[in-house]
Amino acid sequence: MLTKDRRLSELKAQIAEITPAEALALQARGAALLDVREADEVAQGSPRGALRITRGYLELKVEDALPDPERPVVALCAGGTRSLFAAGTLRELGYRHVYSLQGGFNRWKNEGLPFDVPPRLDAGARERYARHLLMPEVGEAGQLKLLASKVLLIGAGGLGSPAAFYLAAAGVGRIGLVDHDTVDRSNLQRQILHADDRLGMPKVESAKRTLLALNPALDVQTYPTRLDSGNVESLFGGYDLIVDGSDNFPTRYLVNDACVKLGLPCVHGSVYRFEGQATVFWPRYPGRRGPCYRCLFPEPPPPELAPSCAEAGVLGVLPGVIGLIEAVEALKLLLGIGDPLVGRLLCYDGLAQRCTEFTVTPDPGCRWCAEGAPFPGYVDYEQFCSSAA
């Protein structure tokens, strides 16, 4: 067996040790700085732009963080010893250009090189979001991103209830709720944010009470108002994405048009009896142009072909299915992971227990979202839908 000192001597002979100035120059040319210290050490500061993987999880996580074995990597710790062992491990894993920072972060800081004090989760948040922290697609960086995110939900009813509930549980930091209605007993068959002892209470206040009982650290903003063309931009401003759980065409067109103008992704859901639909409308989706709501429905259908839930009924659990799909899509967009339902319409049949997917292509002639089209302005949506029908 090699003693620690003998192993350290071998590593010093095999691994190039470089100064902080040399490491900073390498980073500027594309090298990765890899901070292998423990979380409590990193909380005191870490080189700007460094990747942070504790030494104990290096073998498990480094390939996800650094998939290219040809990319130069500079390992660093507090004083330069643990980074040598980490660099040796990286060599064994197949990384070909590995260095160790001489003097570690202590020397980096003493030489006045740039560093950040990264945000971190406190003990309570680490316990609450423990299952997220285990996932490389989320981890602490992703959870911090969720905590800094802001989502506005249109409607605190059948679709808004499950979507808001799970976004709150996931740790989305600010949740806004727009709904002008009050709680009615007929809502309780499907609108799980509300309770029988809150009949007559504004839905947004009832929803806020439920969400804060689940996750008291949230910032829940309530807007007990009807969405219209006069307030839509002021309400949408400052939010990262919109989750549309509205149940009428005037509101859907208004939400779409505001999202197109402001460049916001719109996570859309709708339900009818035993069936539901979900998609993401986002013409500016990075990498491929998505459609907007008007590309799918240029005009509203006649009222007899699109009755509301109050007229046709809906299976109580169905909004839960579609609302949860909306929540999944919202989290994917906030985290920048997976393949969102941009350009794809997911249709769910509860009676057959079957999902069908349709491709939705952008309309090149769409007056609202076509490339280079000037925003045509908002319209009287109530009159627009009634006249088109």
N, C-alpha and C positions, 0 to 999 in steps of 0.2 A: 504493500500500500504506500502511496505517496503521502508525505506529510503536507500540511497546508503550505509551509514555506517552500518545499521542493516544488509543489504544483505551481505556486505563485512565480517562482524563478523560471520555470518552464514557460509559463504564459508570457512573462516579460520578454523572453527570447523570441516568442512566436508572434506576439501582438504589438503592433506599432502604437506607441503612446505619443499623443500630440498635445500641444498647448491649447488653451481656450481660443486664442486668436486664430490658430490654424483650424480648429474645429468650426469656428464661425465662418471662416472663408470656405471650407468644404460645404457647410450648410447652404451658403449662398450659391454654390454650384450644383445643388440638388441632393446633397447627402442628407441622411436622416440623423437627427440627434435622438438618442434613445435613453431616457431617464429611467433607471431601474431601481430607484430608491423607494422606500415605503411611502404610503399615502400621507402619513403625518409629516414626513420630511418634505415631500413635494408641496404640501400645503404652505410651507414657508417660502416657496419660490422655486421656479424651474425655468431653464433657458427658454426664451421665446420661440415658439414653434416646435418644441420638442414633443416627441411621442413619449407617453408615460405608461410603462408596464413594469409592475413590481417584479423583482428578481424571481420570486417564487412562482409566478405565472408566465415566465418568459417563454418556456417551451410550448405552452398551451396557446398563447395569444399572438406571438410575434409574426407567424406566417399570415395571419389575417391583416395585421397592421402593415407588414412589409412583405408583400407578395413577390417582389422582384429580388432574387438573390444577388443580382449584379449591382444593385444600388448600394453605394457606400454607406456604412453605418458607424456612427461614433457613439459608443456606450459611455454612460457617465453615472457616477454615484456621488457620494458626499466627498470622498477623499481620493478615489482612484483605485481602490482595491477590489471592491465588488464588481466594478465595471470590467476589470480584467477577467474575472471569472465569467461574467456575462458575455464578454467578447469571445472567450473560448467556447462557450456554448453555441454562440452564433456561428462560429467557424464549423463546429461539428454538425450544425443544421444545414450547412451548405452555403452560407453567406461568404462571399469571396473577398470583399473589401471591408474589413472590420478594423476599427481603431478603438482605443481606450483614452478617455480624457484624463490627462495628467493633472492631478490635484483636485479633480472632480468639481462639483458645483461650488464648493467653497472658494476655489481659485477663480472660477468663472465670475462669481459675484464680486470677489475682491478686486478683480481687474476691471470692474465697471462695465461688463458686457450686459446686453439687454436680457432681462428676465421678467417673467410675470408671476404674480401670485394667483394661481388658477382657482376658479370657484370649485367648491367641493360640497358634497352632500353631508349634512350633519348625521349624527347617529340615528335619530328618528327616521330621517328620510332613507338612510341605507337599510334600515329594517323594513320600512314600508315597501320599498321598491326592490327588495332583495332578488326577486325572480327576474326582474329586468336586468339587474346588474350582472347576472350570470350569462346573459346572452351577448355574444360579441357584436350582434347587429344593433344592440342598444347600449349596454354598458353604462358606465358613469357619465361619459361624454354625451351619450344619447339622452339619458335621463335629465341631465342638466339642460339639454336643448328643449326637452318637453316642458320642463319647469319654466323656461323662458318664453314658451310659445303662447299665442293668443288665438283662440278659436271663437267665432261667433255663430251661434245656432239660431236659425230662423224657425221659431215654433218650439214650445215646451210641451208638446203633446205626444202623440203616439210614436213618432219617429225621433223627436227631440229627446224624449225621456231616456231610452236606452243609450242613445249616442252620448248624451251629456253625462249619464251615470258612469259609463266606462271611460270616457275621456277624463273625467274627474278622478276615477280610480287610478288611471294610468299616470296622473300627475301633470296634466296640461295646466300650466300656471294660471292663466286667465281664461275664464269661460264667460262669454256674454250670451244673454238670453233675450230674444225679442219675441214678445207675445202680448197682445192686448186683452186676451180672454181671461176669464176666471174659472176656477175649478167647479165642475159639475159632476154629479154622481155618475152620469153615463160615461164620463171620461175614465173612470177607475178600472174598467175592464181591460185597459191596455196602456194607460198613461201612468207608468209605475213611479214617477217622481212625486205623485200626489197621494193624499190619504183622505179617508172619509171625514176626519175631523177638520179638514181644511176647505170644506165646501164654501164657495163664495169668495175665497181668497184669490188674489191675482196669481195666475199660474207661475209667473216668473218669481214671485216671492216664495211660493210653495216649493218650487224647484230649487231655489237657493238654499232654503232650509235643509232640504234633503241632501244636497251636494256637500254642504259644509259639515253636516253630521257624518258623512262618509270620509271627507278629507278636509279638516279644518284649516289647512294651510293655503287653500285655494283663494284666488281673487275672483269672486263671482259678481259680474256686473249685470244688472237687470234693466230692461227697457220695456216698461209696460205700455207700449204704444203700437199703433198700427203702422206697418212699414209703408211708406209712400215715396214718390219721386222727390219730395222736398226734404226728407230726412235720411234717405238711404245712404248717401255718400258720407254724411257725418257719422252715421252708425257704423259703417263698414271701415272707416278710417282707423288705422292702428291695429287691425286684426290681420293675422297671417293667412287665414282661409275661412271660408264660409261653409257651414253644413246646413243644407236646405231641407227642412222637414215640413215645408208648407203644404197645404192641401188644396190649393186653388191656383188656377192658371194666371190671374193677374199678378200674384206675388211671385210666382216662378219666373215669369218674364222679367219682372222688375229686378229680382235677384240676379238673374243672368246678365242683364244689361249693365248693372252696376259692377258686377265682377269683371265683365269684359273691359269696361272702361278703366277700372282700377288695376287690372292685371292680376286679380285674385283667383285662385282655384276655388271651384264650387263643387262640393261633394253633394250629390243629388240622390234623393230617394223618394219613392212613391209607393203607395199600397192601394189595393182594391180587392175586397172580399178575401179570397185565398191566394192572391197573387201580389208580387212586389217587384220593383225594379230599382237598380242602383247603378250609378255611373259617376264619373268625374268630368266636369266640363272645365276645360282649361286650354284655351287657344295658344297660350304662351308657354305650354309645358316644355321644359328644356329637352332638346333632342328630337322632338317631333311635335308638329302642330296638332292640337286637339280640336274637337268641335265645341261649339257652344250649344245652349239649349235650343236656340232658334234653328240651328242646323238640323236638329232632330225633329222639332215641331215648329215649322215656320209660322203656322197659324194654329190656334186652339181648335180642338175637335168640337163638334156640336155638343151641347150640354147633355143630350140624351145618350151620347156615346161615352161620356166621362162623368158619371154621377159622383158626388162626394161620398165619403164614408158615412156621413149623416143620412144620405139618401139610400146607399146600397149596402151599408154595413161592412164590417171587416172582422175577420177572426182575430181575437184579442192578442194572440201571441205573434201574429204576422209582423206588426210594426217592430217587435223586438228583433226578429231576424234581420229585417232590412236596416233598422237603426244600428245594429251591431256591425253590419257590413259597412255602413257609413263611418262608424267609429274606427274600424280597421283601416279604411282608406285614408281617413284624416291622419292617423298615427303614421302610416307609411309616408305620406307627403311631408309631415313635420320632421320625420327622421331622415328622409331622403333614401329610403330603402324600398326594395321590391319593385314590382311592376304595377302601378296604379291603374285604375279602370278608366284611363284616358283613351277615348276612341273605342271603348268597349261598353256595351250595355248588358248588364247581368240581369236576367229575368228569372224569378223564382216562382215555382208553382208548388204551393203547400200541399195541395191534395195529391199530386203525383210525387211529391218530394223530389223534385227535379229542377236543376238549374240549366238554363240555356243562355248562351252568349251570342250577341250580335255585334258586328263591327259597325261603328258609326263614323263616317268620314266627314271632315269639315266641308262645308259648302263653300266653294270658291267664290260664289256670288253673294254670300251672306252680307247684308248691309251692316251688321254689327261687328263681326269678327274677321272678315276677309282681310288679307294682307293689304295694308295701306288705306283701308276704308276709314274715313273720318267718322267719329261717333255721331250718329244721327240724332241723339238726344232722347230723353225720356218721353213717354206718351201717357195719355190717360188710359191706364191699363184696364180699368173696369169697363170703360166704353169700348176699348180695342177688342177685348175678349167677347163682349156681347155682340158687337157689330160683326166680327169675324165669324162668330157662331151663326 
